[in-house]
């Protein structure tokens, strides 16, 4: 008897602009319909399942409406053909923090940019010159504000400003941190203060 394939769920978490207008959702893999039950042990598999569920099973208009979808990719997914099946006008390809910056990754990102894709760096918390080749290409830098104290956050923002990239404050969990990020000039916002991940239903 064949084992039953586990259900695959996709959660979405809103991304807002400075006026709290919805501009996008980050799509997140869930192993059950509980919001915290991510159970991601294989990033590439999680990406594949999110893409299949959101774009084939449910339909991206059902999942995000007129907004864009942030899709997490590890190095394996980034280099795969799967990425190029995604519509350039509907997605932002979000490079997970596990992606190491090397010539192969930079070439792939440059190629995707030439094809019209928008790119984001995920969970950014410390600037080093090693990121420079990617900072030349990405559109958005997602800064993990939960991992930084106020001084460290201000310093990261200062170091990134010369790159003129859109800055997204992620993991914003309280009103004061939201105000701090507004004052620092962040363009976009995401976190429990603005909205928790919610399962997308058919």
Backbone as JSON Lines, residues from 0, in Angstrom:
{"i":0,"aa":"X","n":[0.86,-1.19,0.0],"ca":[0.0,0.0,0.0],"c":[0.89,1.24,0.0]}
{"i":1,"aa":"X","n":[0.6,2.17,-0.9],"ca":[1.42,3.37,-1.04],"c":[1.14,4.34,0.09]}
{"i":2,"aa":"X","n":[2.22,4.89,0.65],"ca":[2.05,5.86,1.73],"c":[1.4,7.13,1.2]}
{"i":3,"aa":"X","n":[0.6,7.73,2.03],"ca":[-0.08,8.97,1.65],"c":[0.91,10.13,1.64]}
{"i":4,"aa":"X","n":[0.86,10.93,0.59],"ca":[1.71,12.12,0.52],"c":[1.2,13.17,1.49]}
{"i":5,"aa":"X","n":[2.08,13.7,2.34],"ca":[1.62,14.7,3.3],"c":[1.04,15.91,2.6]}
{"i":6,"aa":"X","n":[0.04,16.53,3.22],"ca":[-0.51,17.77,2.69],"c":[0.57,18.85,2.69]}
{"i":7,"aa":"X","n":[0.47,19.73,1.73],"ca":[1.38,20.87,1.65],"c":[0.55,22.14,1.77]}
{"i":8,"aa":"X","n":[0.94,23.0,2.68],"ca":[0.24,24.25,2.88],"c":[1.18,25.42,2.59]}
{"i":9,"aa":"X","n":[0.6,26.49,2.13],"ca":[1.35,27.73,1.9],"c":[0.74,28.81,2.78]}
{"i":10,"aa":"X","n":[1.62,29.45,3.55],"ca":[1.18,30.6,4.33],"c":[1.68,31.87,3.64]}
{"i":11,"aa":"X","n":[1.01,32.96,3.89],"ca":[1.44,34.23,3.33],"c":[1.52,35.28,4.45]}
{"i":12,"aa":"X","n":[2.56,36.09,4.4],"ca":[2.73,37.16,5.37],"c":[2.84,38.48,4.62]}
{"i":13,"aa":"X","n":[2.06,39.5,5.02],"ca":[2.03,40.74,4.24],"c":[3.32,41.55,4.34]}
{"i":14,"aa":"X","n":[3.62,42.25,3.25],"ca":[4.69,43.24,3.19],"c":[4.03,44.58,2.87]}
{"i":15,"aa":"X","n":[4.29,45.57,3.7],"ca":[3.62,46.87,3.59],"c":[4.62,47.96,3.26]}
{"i":16,"aa":"X","n":[4.12,49.06,2.68],"ca":[4.98,50.21,2.45],"c":[4.88,51.18,3.62]}
{"i":17,"aa":"X","n":[5.46,52.35,3.49],"ca":[5.52,53.3,4.6],"c":[4.14,53.82,5.0]}
{"i":18,"aa":"X","n":[3.18,53.78,4.08],"ca":[1.81,54.21,4.39],"c":[0.91,53.04,4.76]}
{"i":19,"aa":"X","n":[1.53,51.89,4.99],"ca":[0.84,50.64,5.33],"c":[-0.05,50.12,4.22]}
{"i":20,"aa":"X","n":[0.3,50.46,2.99],"ca":[-0.37,49.83,1.85],"c":[0.26,48.47,1.59]}
{"i":21,"aa":"X","n":[-0.57,47.49,1.27],"ca":[-0.08,46.15,0.95],"c":[0.59,46.18,-0.42]}
{"i":22,"aa":"X","n":[1.85,45.71,-0.48],"ca":[2.53,45.66,-1.77],"c":[2.89,44.23,-2.17]}
{"i":23,"aa":"X","n":[2.98,43.32,-1.2],"ca":[3.4,41.96,-1.51],"c":[3.06,41.04,-0.35]}
{"i":24,"aa":"X","n":[3.2,39.75,-0.61],"ca":[3.17,38.72,0.44],"c":[4.42,37.87,0.29]}
{"i":25,"aa":"X","n":[5.04,37.52,1.41],"ca":[6.05,36.47,1.37],"c":[5.33,35.15,1.51]}
{"i":26,"aa":"X","n":[5.62,34.21,0.61],"ca":[4.99,32.88,0.66],"c":[5.89,31.93,1.4]}
{"i":27,"aa":"X","n":[5.31,31.2,2.35],"ca":[6.06,30.37,3.28],"c":[5.54,28.94,3.27]}
{"i":28,"aa":"X","n":[6.46,27.99,3.27],"ca":[6.08,26.58,3.34],"c":[5.57,26.24,4.74]}
{"i":29,"aa":"X","n":[4.51,25.45,4.79],"ca":[4.0,24.92,6.04],"c":[3.66,23.45,5.86]}
{"i":30,"aa":"X","n":[4.04,22.63,6.84],"ca":[3.76,21.2,6.76],"c":[2.37,20.86,7.27]}
{"i":31,"aa":"X","n":[1.73,21.8,7.94],"ca":[0.35,21.61,8.4],"c":[-0.33,22.96,8.33]}
{"i":32,"aa":"X","n":[-1.6,23.0,8.73],"ca":[-2.32,24.27,8.66],"c":[-2.13,25.12,9.92]}
{"i":33,"aa":"X","n":[-1.17,24.75,10.77],"ca":[-0.79,25.61,11.89],"c":[0.24,26.62,11.43]}
{"i":34,"aa":"X","n":[0.1,27.89,11.84],"ca":[0.94,28.94,11.26],"c":[2.41,28.74,11.6]}
{"i":35,"aa":"X","n":[2.73,28.08,12.73],"ca":[4.12,27.96,13.15],"c":[4.78,26.66,12.67]}
{"i":36,"aa":"X","n":[4.02,25.8,12.02],"ca":[4.51,24.47,11.71],"c":[5.24,24.44,10.38]}
{"i":37,"aa":"X","n":[6.43,25.05,10.35],"ca":[7.17,25.14,9.1],"c":[7.84,23.8,8.77]}
{"i":38,"aa":"X","n":[8.6,23.24,9.72],"ca":[9.27,21.95,9.54],"c":[10.06,21.88,8.23]}
{"i":39,"aa":"X","n":[10.84,22.93,7.95],"ca":[11.64,22.94,6.72],"c":[12.98,22.26,6.99]}
{"i":40,"aa":"X","n":[13.2,21.12,6.34],"ca":[14.48,20.43,6.45],"c":[15.23,20.44,5.12]}
{"i":41,"aa":"X","n":[14.54,20.82,4.06],"ca":[15.13,20.87,2.73],"c":[14.59,22.12,2.04]}
{"i":42,"aa":"X","n":[15.43,23.17,1.96],"ca":[14.97,24.46,1.42],"c":[14.52,24.34,-0.02]}
{"i":43,"aa":"X","n":[15.26,23.58,-0.83],"ca":[14.91,23.44,-2.24],"c":[13.55,22.76,-2.41]}
{"i":44,"aa":"X","n":[13.32,21.71,-1.61],"ca":[12.04,21.02,-1.67],"c":[10.9,21.93,-1.21]}
{"i":45,"aa":"X","n":[11.16,22.69,-0.16],"ca":[10.14,23.62,0.34],"c":[9.78,24.64,-0.74]}
{"i":46,"aa":"X","n":[10.79,25.18,-1.43],"ca":[10.54,26.14,-2.5],"c":[9.7,25.51,-3.6]}
{"i":47,"aa":"X","n":[10.07,24.31,-4.0],"ca":[9.33,23.62,-5.07],"c":[7.88,23.42,-4.69]}
{"i":48,"aa":"X","n":[7.65,23.03,-3.45],"ca":[6.27,22.77,-3.01],"c":[5.47,24.07,-2.91]}
{"i":49,"aa":"X","n":[6.1,25.13,-2.45],"ca":[5.42,26.43,-2.38],"c":[5.03,26.89,-3.78]}
{"i":50,"aa":"X","n":[5.97,26.78,-4.72],"ca":[5.69,27.21,-6.09],"c":[4.55,26.38,-6.7]}
{"i":51,"aa":"X","n":[4.61,25.07,-6.52],"ca":[3.56,24.2,-7.06],"c":[2.21,24.53,-6.47]}
{"i":52,"aa":"X","n":[2.18,24.69,-5.14],"ca":[0.9,24.95,-4.47],"c":[0.33,26.32,-4.86]}
{"i":53,"aa":"X","n":[1.2,27.34,-4.88],"ca":[0.73,28.7,-5.1],"c":[0.41,28.98,-6.57]}
{"i":54,"aa":"X","n":[1.24,28.48,-7.47],"ca":[1.08,28.84,-8.87],"c":[0.26,27.83,-9.66]}
{"i":55,"aa":"X","n":[0.3,26.54,-9.29],"ca":[-0.43,25.55,-10.06],"c":[-1.75,25.17,-9.39]}
{"i":56,"aa":"X","n":[-1.67,24.81,-8.09],"ca":[-2.87,24.28,-7.42],"c":[-3.9,25.37,-7.11]}
{"i":57,"aa":"X","n":[-3.44,26.43,-6.46],"ca":[-4.36,27.49,-6.05],"c":[-4.49,28.6,-7.08]}
{"i":58,"aa":"X","n":[-3.39,28.91,-7.75],"ca":[-3.39,30.05,-8.68],"c":[-2.88,31.28,-7.96]}
{"i":59,"aa":"X","n":[-1.92,31.96,-8.56],"ca":[-1.28,33.07,-7.86],"c":[-2.24,34.23,-7.6]}
{"i":60,"aa":"X","n":[-3.24,34.42,-8.45],"ca":[-4.22,35.49,-8.2],"c":[-5.03,35.2,-6.94]}
{"i":61,"aa":"X","n":[-5.32,33.92,-6.71],"ca":[-6.03,33.54,-5.49],"c":[-5.16,33.76,-4.26]}
{"i":62,"aa":"X","n":[-3.86,33.49,-4.39],"ca":[-2.96,33.55,-3.24],"c":[-2.59,34.99,-2.86]}
{"i":63,"aa":"X","n":[-2.27,35.82,-3.84],"ca":[-1.78,37.17,-3.51],"c":[-2.6,38.29,-4.13]}
{"i":64,"aa":"X","n":[-3.64,37.96,-4.89],"ca":[-4.42,39.01,-5.53],"c":[-3.56,39.78,-6.52]}
{"i":65,"aa":"X","n":[-3.59,41.09,-6.44],"ca":[-2.79,41.92,-7.33],"c":[-1.41,42.23,-6.81]}
{"i":66,"aa":"X","n":[-1.07,41.7,-5.63],"ca":[0.24,41.98,-5.03],"c":[1.3,41.06,-5.62]}
{"i":67,"aa":"X","n":[2.55,41.34,-5.28],"ca":[3.65,40.48,-5.7],"c":[3.86,39.38,-4.65]}
{"i":68,"aa":"X","n":[4.59,38.34,-5.06],"ca":[4.91,37.23,-4.16],"c":[6.42,37.16,-3.98]}
{"i":69,"aa":"X","n":[6.86,37.2,-2.73],"ca":[8.26,36.95,-2.4],"c":[8.44,35.44,-2.28]}
{"i":70,"aa":"X","n":[9.36,34.88,-3.06],"ca":[9.61,33.45,-3.08],"c":[11.02,33.18,-2.57]}
{"i":71,"aa":"X","n":[11.13,32.41,-1.47],"ca":[12.44,32.08,-0.91],"c":[13.16,31.05,-1.77]}
{"i":72,"aa":"X","n":[14.44,31.3,-2.04],"ca":[15.23,30.31,-2.78],"c":[16.59,30.12,-2.11]}
{"i":73,"aa":"X","n":[17.01,28.86,-2.02],"ca":[18.38,28.57,-1.62],"c":[19.23,28.5,-2.89]}
{"i":74,"aa":"X","n":[20.51,28.17,-2.76],"ca":[21.39,28.14,-3.92],"c":[20.92,27.12,-4.97]}
{"i":75,"aa":"X","n":[20.47,25.96,-4.51],"ca":[20.01,24.92,-5.44],"c":[18.82,25.4,-6.25]}
{"i":76,"aa":"X","n":[17.85,25.99,-5.58],"ca":[16.66,26.49,-6.28],"c":[17.01,27.64,-7.21]}
{"i":77,"aa":"X","n":[17.9,28.5,-6.77],"ca":[18.31,29.64,-7.59],"c":[18.9,29.18,-8.92]}
{"i":78,"aa":"X","n":[19.69,28.12,-8.88],"ca":[20.35,27.63,-10.08],"c":[19.45,26.74,-10.94]}
{"i":79,"aa":"X","n":[18.29,26.39,-10.44],"ca":[17.41,25.46,-11.15],"c":[16.55,26.17,-12.19]}
{"i":80,"aa":"X","n":[15.94,25.35,-13.06],"ca":[15.03,25.9,-14.07],"c":[13.71,26.34,-13.46]}
{"i":81,"aa":"X","n":[13.43,25.88,-12.24],"ca":[12.16,26.21,-11.59],"c":[11.96,27.72,-11.5]}
{"i":82,"aa":"X","n":[13.01,28.44,-11.15],"ca":[12.91,29.88,-10.97],"c":[12.39,30.55,-12.24]}
{"i":83,"aa":"X","n":[12.86,30.09,-13.37],"ca":[12.49,30.74,-14.63],"c":[11.1,30.38,-15.12]}
{"i":84,"aa":"X","n":[10.4,29.51,-14.39],"ca":[8.99,29.26,-14.7],"c":[8.09,30.3,-14.04]}
{"i":85,"aa":"X","n":[8.65,31.11,-13.15],"ca":[7.85,32.09,-12.42],"c":[7.69,33.36,-13.26]}
{"i":86,"aa":"X","n":[6.51,33.97,-13.23],"ca":[6.28,35.19,-14.01],"c":[7.04,36.38,-13.43]}
{"i":87,"aa":"X","n":[7.81,37.04,-14.26],"ca":[8.67,38.13,-13.78],"c":[7.88,39.28,-13.15]}
{"i":88,"aa":"X","n":[6.65,39.47,-13.6],"ca":[5.87,40.61,-13.1],"c":[5.14,40.31,-11.8]}
{"i":89,"aa":"X","n":[5.23,39.06,-11.31],"ca":[4.48,38.7,-10.12],"c":[5.35,38.34,-8.93]}
{"i":90,"aa":"X","n":[6.65,38.16,-9.13],"ca":[7.47,37.63,-8.05],"c":[8.68,38.51,-7.74]}
{"i":91,"aa":"X","n":[9.15,38.37,-6.5],"ca":[10.46,38.83,-6.08],"c":[11.2,37.6,-5.6]}
{"i":92,"aa":"X","n":[12.34,37.31,-6.19],"ca":[13.13,36.14,-5.81],"c":[13.99,36.52,-4.62]}
{"i":93,"aa":"X","n":[13.76,35.82,-3.51],"ca":[14.39,36.17,-2.24],"c":[15.49,35.17,-1.91]}
{"i":94,"aa":"X","n":[16.73,35.64,-1.95],"ca":[17.89,34.77,-1.69],"c":[18.04,34.54,-0.19]}
{"i":95,"aa":"X","n":[17.9,33.29,0.22],"ca":[18.03,32.95,1.64],"c":[19.43,33.27,2.15]}
{"i":96,"aa":"X","n":[19.52,33.44,3.45],"ca":[20.81,33.78,4.07],"c":[21.83,32.66,3.94]}
{"i":97,"aa":"X","n":[21.39,31.47,3.57],"ca":[22.3,30.33,3.4],"c":[23.05,30.39,2.06]}
{"i":98,"aa":"X","n":[22.64,31.29,1.16],"ca":[23.29,31.4,-0.14],"c":[24.65,32.08,0.02]}
{"i":99,"aa":"X","n":[25.72,31.39,-0.34],"ca":[27.06,31.97,-0.27],"c":[27.33,32.78,-1.54]}
{"i":100,"aa":"X","n":[27.97,33.92,-1.35],"ca":[28.26,34.79,-2.49],"c":[29.52,34.28,-3.19]}
{"i":101,"aa":"X","n":[29.34,33.78,-4.4],"ca":[30.5,33.37,-5.21],"c":[30.2,33.72,-6.66]}
{"i":102,"aa":"X","n":[31.17,33.49,-7.54],"ca":[31.02,33.89,-8.94],"c":[29.83,33.24,-9.61]}
{"i":103,"aa":"X","n":[29.58,31.98,-9.28],"ca":[28.46,31.26,-9.89],"c":[27.12,31.88,-9.51]}
{"i":104,"aa":"X","n":[26.97,32.21,-8.24],"ca":[25.73,32.83,-7.77],"c":[25.55,34.21,-8.38]}
{"i":105,"aa":"X","n":[26.62,34.98,-8.44],"ca":[26.55,36.33,-9.0],"c":[26.17,36.27,-10.48]}
{"i":106,"aa":"X","n":[26.77,35.35,-11.23],"ca":[26.43,35.21,-12.65],"c":[24.96,34.85,-12.82]}
{"i":107,"aa":"X","n":[24.46,33.95,-11.98],"ca":[23.06,33.55,-12.07],"c":[22.13,34.72,-11.76]}
{"i":108,"aa":"X","n":[22.46,35.49,-10.74],"ca":[21.64,36.65,-10.39],"c":[21.66,37.69,-11.51]}
{"i":109,"aa":"X","n":[22.81,37.88,-12.11],"ca":[22.91,38.83,-13.22],"c":[22.05,38.38,-14.39]}
{"i":110,"aa":"X","n":[22.05,37.07,-14.65],"ca":[21.24,36.51,-15.74],"c":[19.76,36.69,-15.45]}
{"i":111,"aa":"X","n":[19.35,36.44,-14.22],"ca":[17.93,36.59,-13.87],"c":[17.5,38.05,-13.94]}
{"i":112,"aa":"X","n":[18.37,38.96,-13.53],"ca":[18.06,40.38,-13.64],"c":[17.87,40.77,-15.11]}
{"i":113,"aa":"X","n":[18.72,40.23,-15.98],"ca":[18.6,40.52,-17.41],"c":[17.29,40.01,-17.98]}
{"i":114,"aa":"X","n":[16.74,38.96,-17.36],"ca":[15.46,38.39,-17.8],"c":[14.27,39.14,-17.2]}
{"i":115,"aa":"X","n":[14.54,40.11,-16.33],"ca":[13.46,40.92,-15.79],"c":[13.02,40.6,-14.38]}
{"i":116,"aa":"X","n":[13.73,39.7,-13.68],"ca":[13.34,39.35,-12.32],"c":[13.85,40.39,-11.32]}
{"i":117,"aa":"X","n":[13.08,40.57,-10.25],"ca":[13.51,41.39,-9.12],"c":[14.07,40.46,-8.04]}
{"i":118,"aa":"X","n":[15.13,40.91,-7.38],"ca":[15.83,40.1,-6.39],"c":[15.86,40.79,-5.04]}
{"i":119,"aa":"X","n":[15.86,39.97,-3.99],"ca":[15.98,40.49,-2.62],"c":[16.96,39.63,-1.84]}
{"i":120,"aa":"X","n":[17.69,40.27,-0.94],"ca":[18.54,39.55,0.02],"c":[17.75,39.37,1.3]}
{"i":121,"aa":"X","n":[17.73,38.16,1.82],"ca":[16.94,37.84,3.01],"c":[17.8,37.85,4.27]}
{"i":122,"aa":"X","n":[17.18,38.18,5.4],"ca":[17.8,38.07,6.73],"c":[19.17,38.74,6.81]}
{"i":123,"aa":"X","n":[19.28,39.93,6.27],"ca":[20.54,40.67,6.3],"c":[20.7,41.29,7.68]}
{"i":124,"aa":"X","n":[21.87,41.09,8.3],"ca":[22.06,41.66,9.64],"c":[23.47,42.22,9.85]}
{"i":125,"aa":"X","n":[24.37,41.97,8.88],"ca":[25.74,42.47,9.05],"c":[26.35,42.7,7.68]}
{"i":126,"aa":"X","n":[26.79,43.93,7.45],"ca":[27.4,44.24,6.16],"c":[28.87,43.86,6.13]}
{"i":127,"aa":"X","n":[29.29,43.19,5.07],"ca":[30.7,42.99,4.76],"c":[30.86,43.2,3.26]}
{"i":128,"aa":"X","n":[32.09,43.47,2.83],"ca":[32.36,43.72,1.41],"c":[32.05,42.49,0.56]}
{"i":129,"aa":"X","n":[31.96,41.31,1.18],"ca":[31.65,40.1,0.42],"c":[30.28,40.2,-0.26]}
{"i":130,"aa":"X","n":[29.39,41.03,0.3],"ca":[28.06,41.18,-0.29],"c":[28.03,42.14,-1.47]}
{"i":131,"aa":"X","n":[29.1,42.88,-1.71],"ca":[29.08,43.92,-2.73],"c":[28.62,43.44,-4.1]}
{"i":132,"aa":"X","n":[29.1,42.27,-4.59],"ca":[28.64,41.83,-5.92],"c":[27.13,41.61,-6.0]}
{"i":133,"aa":"X","n":[26.51,41.17,-4.9],"ca":[25.06,41.0,-4.91],"c":[24.34,42.32,-4.7]}
{"i":134,"aa":"X","n":[24.92,43.2,-3.89],"ca":[24.29,44.5,-3.68],"c":[24.24,45.32,-4.96]}
{"i":135,"aa":"X","n":[25.1,45.03,-5.9],"ca":[25.05,45.68,-7.2],"c":[23.85,45.22,-8.02]}
{"i":136,"aa":"X","n":[23.27,44.07,-7.66],"ca":[22.22,43.45,-8.47],"c":[20.84,43.46,-7.84]}
{"i":137,"aa":"X","n":[20.77,43.31,-6.52],"ca":[19.46,43.15,-5.88],"c":[18.69,44.46,-5.87]}
{"i":138,"aa":"X","n":[17.37,44.32,-5.75],"ca":[16.49,45.48,-5.67],"c":[16.14,45.84,-4.23]}
{"i":139,"aa":"X","n":[16.1,44.8,-3.37],"ca":[15.62,44.96,-2.0],"c":[16.56,44.23,-1.05]}
{"i":140,"aa":"X","n":[16.85,44.85,0.09],"ca":[17.58,44.18,1.16],"c":[16.64,44.07,2.36]}
{"i":141,"aa":"X","n":[16.39,42.84,2.78],"ca":[15.54,42.58,3.94],"c":[16.42,42.49,5.18]}
{"i":142,"aa":"X","n":[16.26,43.44,6.08],"ca":[17.1,43.49,7.28],"c":[16.36,42.87,8.46]}
{"i":143,"aa":"X","n":[17.01,41.91,9.11],"ca":[16.45,41.22,10.26],"c":[16.58,42.13,11.48]}
{"i":144,"aa":"X","n":[15.54,42.93,11.72],"ca":[15.63,43.94,12.78],"c":[15.53,43.32,14.17]}
{"i":145,"aa":"X","n":[14.98,42.1,14.26],"ca":[14.86,41.45,15.56],"c":[16.22,41.07,16.12]}
{"i":146,"aa":"X","n":[17.18,40.82,15.25],"ca":[18.5,40.36,15.69],"c":[19.45,41.51,16.04]}
{"i":147,"aa":"X","n":[19.0,42.75,15.86],"ca":[19.89,43.9,16.02],"c":[19.36,44.85,17.1]}
{"i":148,"aa":"X","n":[20.28,45.39,17.9],"ca":[19.88,46.46,18.8],"c":[19.8,47.76,18.01]}
{"i":149,"aa":"X","n":[19.36,48.83,18.64],"ca":[19.1,50.08,17.91],"c":[20.35,50.63,17.24]}
{"i":150,"aa":"X","n":[21.47,50.62,17.95],"ca":[22.71,51.16,17.37],"c":[23.19,50.32,16.19]}
{"i":151,"aa":"X","n":[23.13,49.0,16.34],"ca":[23.57,48.12,15.26],"c":[22.68,48.25,14.03]}
{"i":152,"aa":"X","n":[21.38,48.4,14.26],"ca":[20.45,48.57,13.15],"c":[20.75,49.86,12.39]}
{"i":153,"aa":"X","n":[20.95,50.94,13.14],"ca":[21.26,52.21,12.5],"c":[22.56,52.14,11.7]}
{"i":154,"aa":"X","n":[23.53,51.38,12.2],"ca":[24.81,51.25,11.51],"c":[24.65,50.46,10.22]}
{"i":155,"aa":"X","n":[23.88,49.37,10.24],"ca":[23.65,48.6,9.03],"c":[22.96,49.45,7.97]}
{"i":156,"aa":"X","n":[21.96,50.22,8.38],"ca":[21.26,51.1,7.44],"c":[22.23,52.13,6.86]}
{"i":157,"aa":"X","n":[23.08,52.7,7.69],"ca":[24.06,53.68,7.21],"c":[24.99,53.09,6.16]}
{"i":158,"aa":"X","n":[25.45,51.87,6.4],"ca":[26.38,51.23,5.48],"c":[25.71,50.84,4.15]}
{"i":159,"aa":"X","n":[24.4,50.59,4.2],"ca":[23.69,50.2,2.98],"c":[23.2,51.4,2.16]}
{"i":160,"aa":"X","n":[23.08,52.55,2.76],"ca":[22.49,53.7,2.06],"c":[23.21,54.05,0.76]}
{"i":161,"aa":"X","n":[24.54,53.99,0.69],"ca":[25.2,54.32,-0.58],"c":[24.77,53.43,-1.75]}
{"i":162,"aa":"X","n":[24.25,52.24,-1.46],"ca":[23.83,51.33,-2.53],"c":[22.48,51.71,-3.11]}
{"i":163,"aa":"X","n":[21.74,52.55,-2.42],"ca":[20.44,53.04,-2.9],"c":[19.47,51.89,-3.23]}
{"i":164,"aa":"X","n":[19.47,50.89,-2.39],"ca":[18.53,49.78,-2.54],"c":[17.33,50.02,-1.62]}
{"i":165,"aa":"X","n":[16.18,49.45,-1.99],"ca":[15.03,49.51,-1.1],"c":[15.32,48.66,0.13]}
{"i":166,"aa":"X","n":[15.0,49.18,1.3],"ca":[15.24,48.46,2.55],"c":[13.91,47.99,3.13]}
{"i":167,"aa":"X","n":[13.87,46.71,3.49],"ca":[12.68,46.11,4.08],"c":[13.01,45.67,5.5]}
{"i":168,"aa":"X","n":[12.29,46.19,6.45],"ca":[12.46,45.78,7.85],"c":[11.61,44.54,8.09]}
{"i":169,"aa":"X","n":[12.28,43.41,8.34],"ca":[11.53,42.18,8.61],"c":[11.67,41.79,10.08]}
{"i":170,"aa":"X","n":[10.69,41.03,10.55],"ca":[10.6,40.6,11.95],"c":[10.38,41.81,12.87]}
{"i":171,"aa":"X","n":[9.52,42.7,12.42],"ca":[9.11,43.83,13.26],"c":[7.98,43.34,14.16]}
{"i":172,"aa":"X","n":[8.22,43.39,15.47],"ca":[7.26,42.75,16.39],"c":[6.57,43.72,17.34]}
{"i":173,"aa":"X","n":[6.93,45.0,17.31],"ca":[6.27,45.94,18.22],"c":[6.2,47.32,17.59]}
{"i":174,"aa":"X","n":[5.36,48.15,18.15],"ca":[5.13,49.49,17.61],"c":[6.39,50.34,17.67]}
{"i":175,"aa":"X","n":[7.16,50.25,18.75],"ca":[8.35,51.08,18.87],"c":[9.37,50.74,17.81]}
{"i":176,"aa":"X","n":[9.57,49.45,17.55],"ca":[10.53,49.08,16.5],"c":[10.03,49.53,15.12]}
{"i":177,"aa":"X","n":[8.72,49.48,14.91],"ca":[8.16,49.98,13.65],"c":[8.44,51.48,13.5]}
{"i":178,"aa":"X","n":[8.27,52.23,14.57],"ca":[8.54,53.67,14.52],"c":[10.02,53.94,14.28]}
{"i":179,"aa":"X","n":[10.87,53.16,14.93],"ca":[12.32,53.32,14.74],"c":[12.69,53.09,13.28]}
{"i":180,"aa":"X","n":[12.12,52.07,12.68],"ca":[12.44,51.74,11.3],"c":[11.91,52.8,10.32]}
{"i":181,"aa":"X","n":[10.75,53.34,10.63],"ca":[10.25,54.46,9.82],"c":[11.22,55.63,9.87]}
{"i":182,"aa":"X","n":[11.68,55.94,11.08],"ca":[12.6,57.07,11.26],"c":[13.93,56.85,10.54]}
{"i":183,"aa":"X","n":[14.35,55.59,10.43],"ca":[15.61,55.26,9.76],"c":[15.47,55.25,8.24]}
{"i":184,"aa":"X","n":[14.24,55.39,7.75],"ca":[14.04,55.5,6.31],"c":[13.71,54.21,5.59]}
{"i":185,"aa":"X","n":[13.33,53.16,6.31],"ca":[12.96,51.91,5.65],"c":[11.8,52.15,4.69]}
{"i":186,"aa":"X","n":[11.81,51.4,3.58],"ca":[10.78,51.53,2.56],"c":[9.62,50.57,2.78]}
{"i":187,"aa":"X","n":[9.93,49.36,3.25],"ca":[8.92,48.32,3.39],"c":[9.03,47.66,4.77]}
{"i":188,"aa":"X","n":[7.93,47.01,5.18],"ca":[7.85,46.48,6.54],"c":[7.13,45.13,6.54]}
{"i":189,"aa":"X","n":[7.61,44.23,7.42],"ca":[7.03,42.9,7.54],"c":[7.29,42.41,8.96]}
{"i":190,"aa":"X","n":[6.35,41.7,9.54],"ca":[6.56,41.15,10.88],"c":[5.25,40.98,11.61]}
{"i":191,"aa":"X","n":[5.31,40.36,12.77],"ca":[4.11,40.06,13.54],"c":[3.32,41.32,13.9]}
{"i":192,"aa":"X","n":[4.0,42.47,14.05],"ca":[3.29,43.71,14.37],"c":[2.32,44.08,13.25]}
{"i":193,"aa":"X","n":[2.67,43.76,12.01],"ca":[1.85,44.12,10.87],"c":[0.95,42.98,10.43]}
{"i":194,"aa":"X","n":[1.32,41.75,10.72],"ca":[0.48,40.62,10.33],"c":[1.25,39.31,10.41]}
{"i":195,"aa":"X","n":[0.66,38.32,11.04],"ca":[1.27,36.99,11.13],"c":[1.01,36.2,9.85]}
{"i":196,"aa":"X","n":[1.84,35.19,9.58],"ca":[1.55,34.32,8.42],"c":[0.18,33.67,8.56]}
{"i":197,"aa":"X","n":[-0.54,33.63,7.46],"ca":[-1.86,32.99,7.45],"c":[-1.91,31.98,6.31]}
{"i":198,"aa":"X","n":[-2.5,30.82,6.58],"ca":[-2.59,29.76,5.57],"c":[-3.5,30.2,4.43]}
{"i":199,"aa":"X","n":[-3.03,29.96,3.21],"ca":[-3.83,30.23,2.02],"c":[-4.77,29.07,1.77]}
{"i":200,"aa":"X","n":[-6.03,29.33,1.73],"ca":[-7.02,28.28,1.49],"c":[-7.47,28.31,0.04]}
{"i":201,"aa":"X","n":[-7.87,27.15,-0.45],"ca":[-8.37,27.06,-1.83],"c":[-9.67,27.83,-1.98]}
